[in-house]
Amino acid sequence: MAAPKKGRQGTQGRPGRTLALILIAIVALTGGMFASGHTTPRLGIDLAGGTSITLQAKNEPGQKNAINKTNMDTAVDIMNRRVNGLGVSEAEVQTQGESNIIVNIPKGTNSEQAREQVGTTAKLYFRPVLVTEVSGADAATPSPSASGSSSASPSASAKESEKVTSSSSPSASATSQGRAVTDALKADPTPSASVTGSASTAASPSASASTDPATAKLQAQYTALDCSKKTVRAKAGDGVKAGDPTVACGQNSQGQWQKYILGPAEVEGTDVDKASAVFDTQGAAGWKVTMDFTSKGGKKFADITGKLAQNQSPQNQFAIVLDGEVVSDPYVSQALTGGTAEISGSFDQQEAQDLSNMLSYGALPLTFTEASVTTVTAALGGEQLEAGLIAGAIGLALVIIYLVLYYRGLSLIAIASLLVSAVMTYVIMALLGPTIGFALNLPAVCGAIVAIGITADSFIVFFERIRDEIREGRRMRPAVERAWPRARRTILVSDFVSFLAAAVLFVVTVGKVQGFAFTLGLTTLLDVVVVFFFTKPLMSLLARRKFFAEGHSWSGLDPKRLGVQPPLRRTRRASAPVDTKEA
């Protein structure tokens, strides 16, 4: 029995080490905050301002009743993931009515990119290229041909700079690939007019157009297509199914618009499992987008690249079409069977990240148009924050006054613990901004204010347990150590209930309410840390001081004020005389 008792004394005799540990942790966190350069928490849209976008859904061509709750919820989920992928925190995406989605984007570095991508449908198709030429005012005057086909594409030699390669193995060497259709024009600024307009698998502008109405219609659309006009580009390919040929537009690195006739889609965006933007360190320095296909997608990609590799330019190319616009048209020289591929050539970092982000997080089930875009100022939120902080300061002052009047000297321990909790909360919130994108909004401030009561409640439980032990006649140091196990259980149960409520609220809600739940859960965890690693060790140290140990009248542990009665001692009662006769 002596060994356990010695162990307990050893634990009680080292509260200074525990205090030193938590103080070192606070100093390290504070140093990390200043070293990162983020000395203030990031603010949400209600405090920093931002942009509010109203998106209106419309049915896809050929679909009826596509605007339903399931598709709207799916769209909200995809938009949320896209915005989070861009690093824009506290963005609110929620439905309004049956066909509208409201997107609130806080003011920040990536808010403009988020606005551009949040409503993008991101329908991705890999289509074989049949015909292509520069469109609009940038186009050279094509010479008419007997077959009626246009001719103004780069020469085959120029196209050698545009290539898509497989990245199935780490040892595969990187090869420069064309991002836009005329990246090769850098090598040959005056391309030859030598494109044939025929293909074996899709409608083509050939002499057979007179007997094929579909082909004649496609040729007429291609001839009339002027990609230099925004309204024309927006309508190119509208209503075309994935299995039909179509016309499309794309912009090259020189800022020229190119028009295409494309065959039926051979691979779809759903066949892409993952896309990433990486810096190409092996080939020409620059950014590229790597794609990992699903098992079915990899097989389809191998089939189409194997067929295209047998053709001549430009029919050995495939166009990567995103939302009706060609973003790349690399050529292939062999079947790519590794299940992975990469696109490079003219990407900068932002373009590569934007494309990979949209491909990674999937396509929206509906098409959206911007109904309205408004700028949100931080003036109203600032006024509400000021009012909230004033209310919080008043509440904190009332708590401190109560602690001083009721607990006297013990209130110093409570106030010191509250200060430590406040410092840790502030520093961690400042660090979470750049780390996970946490942004402080008004509900989060409310959560922090509510946490003051939770933290003060833990101190009160501990103090009352100590006073109960003193009322039973124990001295200060034993009272602290005997009161702690009983108080610890109560504190853990209380904080567990608060944390569980915060976790459930965080999971089942969206938007600003999640900020309240997150802050409440964070401060509840910090309350456990502060009580265990600061309040209790500090109480153990002060219990050795004469001021508290002898129960000074201002210590809050005065035996007389607590109504302590001297412990009763057992007295031996006198035995009654025994009557021998009766015995």
C-alpha positions as CSV (number, residue, x, y, z in Angstrom):
1,M,0.0,0.0,0.0
2,A,2.9,2.3,0.5
3,A,3.9,2.3,-3.2
4,P,0.6,3.6,-4.5
5,K,0.5,6.3,-1.9
6,K,4.0,7.4,-2.8
7,G,2.9,7.5,-6.5
8,R,0.0,9.7,-5.7
9,Q,2.2,12.1,-3.7
10,G,4.6,12.2,-6.6
11,T,1.8,13.2,-9.0
12,Q,0.6,15.8,-6.6
13,G,4.1,17.1,-6.2
14,R,4.7,17.9,-9.9
15,P,2.0,20.5,-10.8
16,G,4.8,22.9,-11.8
17,R,5.8,20.6,-14.7
18,T,2.2,20.5,-16.0
19,L,2.0,24.3,-15.9
20,A,5.3,24.6,-17.7
21,L,4.1,22.3,-20.4
22,I,1.0,24.2,-21.2
23,L,2.9,27.6,-21.1
24,I,5.4,26.2,-23.5
25,A,2.6,25.1,-25.8
26,I,1.0,28.5,-25.7
27,V,4.4,30.2,-26.5
28,A,4.9,27.8,-29.4
29,L,1.5,28.4,-30.9
30,T,1.9,32.1,-30.5
31,G,5.3,32.0,-32.2
32,G,3.8,30.0,-35.0
33,M,1.1,32.5,-35.5
34,F,3.5,35.4,-35.8
35,A,5.9,33.3,-38.0
36,S,3.1,32.5,-40.4
37,G,2.2,36.2,-40.8
38,H,-1.5,35.5,-40.0
39,T,-1.9,37.4,-36.7
40,T,-5.7,37.8,-37.0
41,P,-8.4,35.3,-37.7
42,R,-9.8,35.3,-41.2
43,L,-13.2,36.9,-41.5
44,G,-16.4,35.5,-43.1
45,I,-18.5,37.3,-45.6
46,D,-20.7,39.0,-43.0
47,L,-17.6,40.6,-41.4
48,A,-15.3,41.1,-44.4
49,G,-17.8,41.6,-47.2
50,G,-17.8,39.6,-50.5
51,T,-20.0,38.6,-53.4
52,S,-23.5,37.1,-53.4
53,I,-24.5,35.2,-56.6
54,T,-28.0,33.9,-57.4
55,L,-27.9,31.0,-59.9
56,Q,-31.0,29.9,-61.7
57,A,-31.2,26.3,-62.9
58,K,-32.6,25.2,-66.2
59,N,-33.3,21.8,-67.7
60,E,-30.7,20.1,-69.9
61,P,-31.6,19.7,-73.6
62,G,-33.8,16.7,-74.1
63,Q,-34.6,16.4,-70.4
64,K,-37.9,17.1,-68.6
65,N,-38.4,17.7,-64.9
66,A,-34.6,17.6,-64.2
67,I,-35.0,20.4,-61.7
68,N,-35.8,18.4,-58.6
69,K,-34.6,18.3,-55.0
70,T,-32.1,15.5,-55.6
71,N,-30.4,17.3,-58.5
72,M,-30.4,20.6,-56.6
73,D,-28.9,19.0,-53.5
74,T,-26.2,17.3,-55.7
75,A,-25.4,20.7,-57.3
76,V,-25.1,22.3,-53.9
77,D,-22.7,19.6,-52.7
78,I,-20.5,19.9,-55.9
79,M,-20.4,23.7,-55.6
80,N,-19.3,23.4,-52.0
81,R,-16.5,21.1,-52.8
82,R,-15.3,23.3,-55.7
83,V,-15.2,26.4,-53.6
84,N,-13.4,24.5,-50.8
85,G,-10.9,23.2,-53.4
86,L,-10.1,26.8,-54.3
87,G,-9.4,27.6,-50.6
88,V,-12.3,30.0,-50.2
89,S,-13.6,29.4,-46.7
90,E,-17.0,30.1,-45.2
91,A,-18.6,30.2,-48.6
92,E,-22.3,29.6,-48.3
93,V,-24.1,27.5,-50.9
94,Q,-27.7,26.8,-50.3
95,T,-30.9,26.4,-52.3
96,Q,-33.6,29.1,-52.5
97,G,-37.0,28.0,-53.7
98,E,-37.2,25.2,-56.3
99,S,-34.7,26.4,-58.9
100,N,-32.4,28.9,-57.4
101,I,-29.1,28.5,-55.6
102,I,-27.5,31.3,-53.5
103,V,-23.7,31.4,-53.3
104,N,-22.1,33.8,-50.9
105,I,-18.3,34.1,-51.5
106,P,-16.3,36.0,-48.9
107,K,-13.9,38.7,-50.2
108,G,-10.5,37.0,-50.7
109,T,-7.8,36.1,-53.1
110,N,-9.7,33.4,-54.9
111,S,-13.2,34.8,-54.8
112,E,-13.1,35.7,-58.5
113,Q,-12.0,32.2,-59.5
114,A,-14.8,30.8,-57.3
115,R,-17.3,33.0,-59.0
116,E,-16.2,31.8,-62.4
117,Q,-16.2,28.1,-61.5
118,V,-19.1,27.7,-59.0
119,G,-21.8,27.6,-61.7
120,T,-19.8,25.9,-64.4
121,T,-21.5,22.8,-65.6
122,A,-18.1,21.1,-66.3
123,K,-19.4,18.7,-69.0
124,L,-16.3,17.0,-70.3
125,Y,-16.0,15.1,-73.5
126,F,-13.1,13.7,-75.6
127,R,-14.1,14.0,-79.2
128,P,-12.1,13.3,-82.4
129,V,-11.2,16.3,-84.5
130,L,-12.5,16.2,-88.1
131,V,-11.9,19.7,-89.3
132,T,-10.4,22.9,-87.8
133,E,-9.4,26.3,-88.8
134,V,-8.9,29.8,-87.4
135,S,-12.2,31.6,-87.1
136,G,-13.4,35.2,-87.4
137,A,-11.3,38.2,-88.2
138,D,-8.1,36.3,-87.4
139,A,-8.7,33.7,-90.1
140,A,-6.9,33.6,-93.3
141,T,-9.1,33.7,-96.4
142,P,-9.6,30.0,-97.3
143,S,-9.3,28.9,-100.8
144,P,-12.4,27.1,-102.0
145,S,-12.2,23.4,-102.9
146,A,-14.3,21.1,-104.9
147,S,-15.5,19.3,-101.9
148,G,-16.5,22.4,-100.2
149,S,-14.2,21.9,-97.2
150,S,-12.4,24.7,-95.4
151,S,-8.7,24.7,-95.3
152,A,-6.6,26.7,-92.9
153,S,-4.9,24.5,-90.3
154,P,-1.3,24.1,-89.2
155,S,0.9,21.9,-91.1
156,A,1.8,18.4,-90.0
157,S,5.3,19.4,-89.1
158,A,4.0,22.2,-86.9
159,K,1.7,19.8,-85.0
160,E,4.7,17.8,-83.8
161,S,4.9,20.2,-80.8
162,E,1.4,19.1,-79.7
163,K,1.2,15.7,-78.1
164,V,-0.6,13.8,-75.4
165,T,1.3,11.2,-73.5
166,S,0.5,8.4,-71.1
167,S,1.8,8.8,-67.5
168,S,1.1,5.2,-66.4
169,S,4.6,4.7,-65.0
170,P,6.8,7.1,-63.0
171,S,9.7,6.6,-65.4
172,A,7.7,7.8,-68.4
173,S,9.3,10.9,-69.8
174,A,7.2,14.0,-70.0
175,T,6.4,15.2,-73.5
176,S,5.1,18.7,-74.4
177,Q,1.5,18.7,-75.3
178,G,-0.7,21.3,-76.9
179,R,-3.2,23.0,-74.6
180,A,-5.0,24.9,-77.4
181,V,-5.5,24.1,-81.0
182,T,-2.9,26.4,-82.5
183,D,-0.1,26.2,-80.0
184,A,1.9,24.9,-83.0
185,L,1.5,28.2,-84.8
186,K,4.4,29.4,-82.8
187,A,6.5,27.1,-84.9
188,D,4.7,27.9,-88.2
189,P,3.0,31.3,-88.1
190,T,1.8,30.9,-91.7
191,P,0.2,27.5,-91.8
192,S,-0.4,25.8,-95.1
193,A,-3.9,25.2,-96.4
194,S,-3.9,21.4,-96.5
195,V,-6.7,20.0,-94.4
196,T,-9.1,17.5,-95.8
197,G,-12.6,17.5,-94.5
198,S,-13.3,13.8,-94.3
199,A,-13.5,11.2,-91.6
200,S,-14.5,7.6,-91.6
201,T,-16.6,7.6,-88.5
202,A,-18.5,10.9,-88.4
203,A,-20.3,13.4,-90.5
204,S,-17.8,15.3,-92.6
205,P,-18.0,18.3,-95.0
206,S,-17.4,16.2,-98.2
207,A,-19.1,15.9,-101.5
208,S,-21.6,13.5,-99.9
209,A,-23.1,16.5,-98.1
210,S,-25.7,16.8,-100.8
211,T,-27.2,13.4,-100.1
212,D,-26.8,13.5,-96.3
213,P,-29.0,16.2,-94.7
214,A,-27.3,15.9,-91.3
215,T,-23.9,16.4,-92.8
216,A,-25.1,19.3,-94.9
217,K,-26.6,20.9,-91.7
218,L,-23.4,20.4,-89.8
219,Q,-21.3,21.9,-92.7
220,A,-23.6,24.9,-92.8
221,Q,-23.2,25.4,-89.1
222,Y,-19.4,25.2,-89.4
223,T,-19.3,27.6,-92.3
224,A,-21.5,30.2,-90.5
225,L,-19.6,29.7,-87.1
226,D,-17.8,32.9,-86.1
227,C,-16.0,32.0,-82.8
228,S,-14.8,35.6,-82.3
229,K,-18.3,36.5,-81.2
230,K,-19.2,35.6,-77.6
231,T,-22.9,35.1,-78.3
232,V,-22.1,32.7,-81.1
233,R,-19.6,30.7,-79.0
234,A,-22.2,30.4,-76.2
235,K,-24.7,28.7,-78.6
236,A,-22.2,26.5,-80.5
237,G,-23.2,22.9,-79.9
238,D,-26.3,23.7,-77.9
239,G,-28.6,20.7,-77.6
240,V,-26.2,18.3,-79.2
241,K,-26.0,14.8,-77.6
242,A,-22.7,13.2,-76.6
243,G,-23.2,10.6,-79.4
244,D,-23.6,13.1,-82.2
245,P,-21.0,15.2,-84.1
246,T,-21.0,18.9,-83.3
247,V,-19.2,22.2,-84.0
248,A,-17.2,23.9,-81.2
249,C,-14.8,26.8,-80.5
250,G,-11.5,27.1,-78.7
251,Q,-8.9,29.8,-78.1
252,N,-5.2,29.3,-78.7
253,S,-2.3,30.7,-76.8
254,Q,-2.1,33.6,-79.3
255,G,-5.6,34.7,-78.4
256,Q,-7.0,33.5,-81.8
257,W,-10.3,31.7,-81.9
258,Q,-10.4,28.3,-83.7
259,K,-13.5,26.5,-84.9
260,Y,-14.0,22.8,-85.2
261,I,-16.1,20.0,-86.5
262,L,-15.9,17.2,-83.9
263,G,-17.0,13.6,-84.0
264,P,-19.1,11.8,-81.4
265,A,-17.8,11.7,-77.8
266,E,-15.7,8.7,-77.2
267,V,-14.8,9.4,-73.6
268,E,-16.8,11.4,-71.0
269,G,-15.9,13.4,-67.9
270,T,-17.3,10.7,-65.7
271,D,-14.6,8.4,-67.0
272,V,-12.0,10.6,-65.3
273,D,-11.4,9.4,-61.8
274,K,-9.0,12.2,-60.6
275,A,-7.3,15.2,-62.1
276,S,-4.4,17.2,-60.6
277,A,-2.4,20.2,-61.5
278,V,1.4,19.6,-61.2
279,F,4.5,21.4,-62.2
280,D,6.4,19.6,-65.0
281,T,10.0,19.3,-63.9
282,Q,11.1,16.8,-66.5
283,G,10.0,18.3,-69.7
284,A,9.6,21.9,-70.7
285,A,9.1,23.8,-67.4
286,G,5.5,24.6,-67.0
287,W,2.2,23.4,-65.5
288,K,0.3,20.4,-66.6
289,V,-2.9,18.6,-65.7
290,T,-2.6,14.8,-65.0
291,M,-5.7,12.6,-65.3
292,D,-6.4,9.2,-63.9
293,F,-9.2,7.3,-65.7
294,T,-11.5,4.7,-64.2
295,S,-11.1,1.1,-65.4
296,K,-13.8,1.6,-68.1
297,G,-12.6,5.0,-69.0
298,G,-9.0,3.8,-69.4
299,K,-10.2,1.1,-71.8
300,K,-12.2,3.6,-73.9
301,F,-9.3,6.1,-73.9
302,A,-7.0,3.4,-75.1
303,D,-9.4,2.4,-77.9
304,I,-9.9,6.0,-79.2
305,T,-6.2,6.9,-79.1
306,G,-5.4,3.6,-80.9
307,K,-7.8,4.6,-83.7
308,L,-6.6,8.2,-84.0
309,A,-3.0,7.2,-84.1
310,Q,-3.6,5.6,-87.5
311,N,-4.9,8.9,-89.1
312,Q,-3.2,11.9,-90.6
313,S,-3.4,15.4,-89.1
314,P,-5.8,16.8,-88.0
315,Q,-7.7,13.5,-87.7
316,N,-5.1,12.1,-85.3
317,Q,-6.1,14.6,-82.8
318,F,-8.8,14.6,-80.2
319,A,-10.4,17.7,-78.7
320,I,-11.0,17.9,-74.9
321,V,-14.3,19.8,-74.8
322,L,-15.3,21.4,-71.5
323,D,-18.8,23.0,-71.4
324,G,-18.8,23.2,-75.2
325,E,-15.4,24.9,-75.5
326,V,-12.3,23.1,-76.7
327,V,-9.5,23.6,-74.1
328,S,-7.0,21.3,-75.7
329,D,-6.6,19.3,-79.0
330,P,-3.4,17.1,-78.6
331,Y,-2.4,14.6,-81.2
332,V,-1.5,11.0,-80.5
333,S,1.0,8.7,-82.2
334,Q,0.2,5.5,-80.4
335,A,-2.5,3.9,-78.2
336,L,-2.3,5.1,-74.6
337,T,-3.1,2.1,-72.5
338,G,-1.8,3.0,-69.0
339,G,-5.1,4.4,-67.7
340,T,-3.5,7.8,-67.1
341,A,-2.8,10.8,-69.3
342,E,-1.5,14.4,-69.0
343,I,-2.2,17.6,-70.7
344,S,0.4,20.4,-70.9
345,G,1.8,23.0,-73.2
346,S,0.6,26.5,-72.3
347,F,-0.9,26.3,-68.9
348,D,0.0,28.7,-66.1
349,Q,-0.6,27.6,-62.5
350,Q,-4.0,29.2,-62.1
351,E,-5.4,27.7,-65.4
352,A,-4.1,24.2,-64.5
353,Q,-5.6,24.4,-61.0
354,D,-8.9,25.6,-62.3
355,L,-9.2,22.9,-64.9
356,S,-8.1,20.1,-62.5
357,N,-10.5,21.4,-59.8
358,M,-13.5,21.3,-62.1
359,L,-12.7,17.8,-63.4
360,S,-11.9,16.4,-59.9
361,Y,-15.2,17.5,-58.4
362,G,-17.5,16.4,-61.1
363,A,-20.1,17.9,-63.4
364,L,-23.2,19.6,-62.2
365,P,-26.4,17.8,-63.0
366,L,-28.1,21.0,-64.1
367,T,-27.2,24.0,-66.2
368,F,-27.1,27.3,-64.3
369,T,-27.2,30.9,-65.3
370,E,-26.4,34.0,-63.2
371,A,-29.7,35.6,-62.3
372,S,-28.0,38.4,-60.2
373,V,-24.6,39.3,-58.7
374,T,-24.4,41.7,-55.7
375,T,-21.6,43.0,-53.6
376,V,-22.0,42.5,-49.8
377,T,-20.4,45.2,-47.6
378,A,-19.0,44.5,-44.2
379,A,-20.6,47.6,-42.6
380,L,-23.7,45.8,-41.3
381,G,-21.7,42.9,-40.1
382,G,-19.2,45.2,-38.4
383,E,-22.0,46.9,-36.5
384,Q,-23.4,43.6,-35.4
385,L,-19.9,42.4,-34.4
386,E,-19.4,45.5,-32.3
387,A,-22.8,45.0,-30.6
388,G,-21.9,41.3,-30.0
389,L,-18.5,42.1,-28.5
390,I,-20.1,44.7,-26.2
391,A,-22.6,42.1,-25.1
392,G,-19.9,39.6,-24.5
393,A,-17.8,42.1,-22.6
394,I,-20.7,42.9,-20.4
395,G,-21.4,39.2,-19.8
396,L,-17.8,38.5,-19.0
397,A,-17.7,41.5,-16.6
398,L,-20.7,40.1,-14.8
399,V,-19.2,36.7,-14.5
400,I,-15.9,38.2,-13.1
401,I,-17.9,40.3,-10.6
402,Y,-19.8,37.3,-9.4
403,L,-16.6,35.2,-9.0
404,V,-14.9,37.9,-7.0
405,L,-17.8,38.5,-4.7
406,Y,-18.6,34.8,-4.1
407,Y,-15.2,33.1,-4.4
408,R,-12.9,35.9,-3.5
409,G,-9.3,34.6,-3.8
410,L,-10.4,31.6,-5.9
411,S,-11.6,34.1,-8.5
412,L,-8.0,34.9,-9.4
413,I,-7.5,31.3,-10.5
414,A,-10.7,31.4,-12.5
415,I,-9.8,34.7,-14.2
416,A,-6.3,33.4,-15.0
417,S,-7.8,30.3,-16.6
418,L,-10.3,32.4,-18.6
419,L,-7.4,34.5,-20.0
420,V,-5.4,31.3,-20.9
421,S,-8.5,29.9,-22.7
422,A,-9.0,33.2,-24.5
423,V,-5.4,33.4,-25.7
424,M,-5.4,29.8,-26.9
425,T,-8.8,30.2,-28.7
426,Y,-7.6,33.4,-30.5
427,V,-4.2,31.9,-31.6
428,I,-5.8,28.6,-32.8
429,M,-8.4,30.5,-34.8
430,A,-5.7,32.6,-36.4
431,L,-3.8,29.5,-37.4
432,L,-6.8,27.6,-38.6
433,G,-7.5,30.3,-41.2
434,P,-4.6,29.5,-43.6
435,T,-4.5,25.8,-42.5
436,I,-8.1,24.6,-43.1
437,G,-9.7,27.8,-44.4
438,F,-11.6,28.6,-41.2
439,A,-13.2,32.1,-41.2
440,L,-14.7,33.9,-38.3
441,N,-18.3,35.0,-38.7
442,L,-21.0,36.4,-36.4
443,P,-22.4,33.0,-35.3
444,A,-18.8,31.8,-34.6
445,V,-18.3,34.9,-32.4
446,C,-21.6,33.9,-30.6
447,G,-20.2,30.4,-30.1
448,A,-17.1,31.8,-28.5
449,I,-19.2,34.0,-26.1
450,V,-21.3,31.0,-25.1
451,A,-18.1,29.1,-24.3
452,I,-17.3,31.6,-21.6
453,G,-20.2,30.2,-19.5
454,I,-19.1,26.6,-20.2
455,T,-15.6,27.4,-19.1
456,A,-16.7,29.2,-16.0
457,D,-19.0,26.3,-15.1
458,S,-16.0,24.0,-15.0
459,F,-14.2,26.2,-12.5
460,I,-17.3,26.5,-10.3
461,V,-17.7,22.7,-10.2
462,F,-14.1,22.3,-9.1
463,F,-14.3,25.0,-6.5
464,E,-17.5,23.7,-5.0
465,R,-16.1,20.2,-4.6
466,I,-13.1,21.7,-2.8
467,R,-15.4,23.6,-0.4
468,D,-17.4,20.5,0.2
469,E,-14.3,18.7,1.3
470,I,-13.3,21.6,3.7
471,R,-16.8,21.5,5.2
472,E,-16.2,17.9,6.1
473,G,-13.2,19.0,8.1
474,R,-10.3,18.3,5.8
475,R,-7.4,20.7,5.4
476,M,-6.6,22.5,2.1
477,R,-4.2,20.2,0.3
478,P,-6.0,17.0,0.9
479,A,-9.3,18.7,0.1
480,V,-7.9,19.7,-3.4
481,E,-6.7,16.3,-4.2
482,R,-9.8,14.5,-3.0
483,A,-12.1,17.0,-4.7
484,W,-10.4,16.7,-8.1
485,P,-11.6,13.1,-9.1
486,R,-15.2,13.9,-8.3
487,A,-15.0,17.3,-10.1
488,R,-13.2,15.8,-13.1
489,R,-16.0,13.3,-13.8
490,T,-18.6,16.0,-13.7
491,I,-16.6,18.3,-15.9
492,L,-15.9,15.6,-18.5
493,V,-19.6,14.6,-18.7
494,S,-20.7,18.2,-19.0
495,D,-18.1,19.0,-21.7
496,F,-18.9,15.8,-23.6
497,V,-22.6,16.7,-23.8
498,S,-21.7,20.2,-25.1
499,F,-19.2,18.8,-27.6
500,L,-21.7,16.1,-28.8
501,A,-24.3,18.8,-29.4
502,A,-21.8,20.9,-31.3
503,A,-20.8,18.0,-33.4
504,V,-24.4,17.0,-34.3
505,L,-25.2,20.7,-35.1
506,F,-22.1,20.9,-37.4
507,V,-23.1,17.8,-39.3
508,V,-26.8,18.5,-39.9
509,T,-26.5,22.2,-40.7
510,V,-24.8,24.3,-43.4
511,G,-23.5,27.8,-43.8
512,K,-23.1,30.1,-40.9
513,V,-24.6,27.8,-38.3
514,Q,-21.6,25.5,-38.9
515,G,-19.4,28.3,-37.8
516,F,-21.3,28.5,-34.5
517,A,-21.0,24.7,-34.0
518,F,-17.3,24.6,-34.9
519,T,-16.4,27.4,-32.5
520,L,-18.5,25.8,-29.7
521,G,-16.8,22.4,-30.2
522,L,-13.4,24.0,-30.3
523,T,-13.8,26.0,-27.2
524,T,-15.3,23.0,-25.4
525,L,-12.2,21.0,-26.1
526,L,-10.0,23.9,-25.0
527,D,-12.0,24.0,-21.8
528,V,-10.9,20.4,-21.0
529,V,-7.3,21.3,-21.8
530,V,-7.3,24.4,-19.6
531,V,-9.0,22.8,-16.6
532,F,-6.7,19.7,-16.7
533,F,-3.4,21.4,-17.5
534,F,-3.8,24.8,-16.0
535,T,-6.6,25.2,-13.4
536,K,-5.9,22.1,-11.4
537,P,-2.1,22.3,-11.3
538,L,-2.4,26.0,-10.4
539,M,-4.8,25.1,-7.6
540,S,-2.5,22.5,-6.3
541,L,0.4,25.0,-6.1
542,L,-1.7,27.7,-4.4
543,A,-3.0,25.2,-1.9
544,R,0.5,25.1,-0.4
545,R,0.5,28.8,0.2
546,K,-0.4,30.1,3.6
547,F,-3.1,32.4,2.2
548,F,-5.2,29.5,1.0
549,A,-3.9,26.7,3.3
550,E,-4.9,28.5,6.5
551,G,-8.3,29.6,5.0
552,H,-7.8,33.4,5.0
553,S,-11.0,35.3,5.1
554,W,-10.4,36.6,1.5
555,S,-9.3,33.2,0.2
556,G,-12.8,32.0,-0.5
557,L,-12.1,29.0,1.7
558,D,-12.6,30.5,5.2
559,P,-13.9,27.6,7.4
560,K,-16.1,30.0,9.4
561,R,-17.8,31.3,6.2
562,L,-18.2,27.8,5.0
563,G,-19.9,26.7,8.3
564,V,-17.3,24.1,9.1
565,Q,-17.8,22.3,12.5
566,P,-14.9,20.7,14.4
567,P,-14.8,17.0,13.7
568,L,-16.5,15.0,16.4
569,R,-14.3,12.6,18.4
570,R,-15.5,9.4,19.7
571,T,-15.7,9.1,23.5
572,R,-15.8,5.9,25.4
573,R,-19.0,5.6,27.3
574,A,-18.8,4.5,31.0
575,S,-19.9,0.9,31.5
576,A,-23.0,0.4,33.8
577,P,-22.5,-1.7,37.0
578,V,-23.5,-5.2,36.6
579,D,-25.9,-6.7,39.2
580,T,-24.4,-10.0,40.0
581,K,-27.6,-11.3,41.5
582,E,-29.5,-10.6,38.3
583,A,-26.6,-12.0,36.3
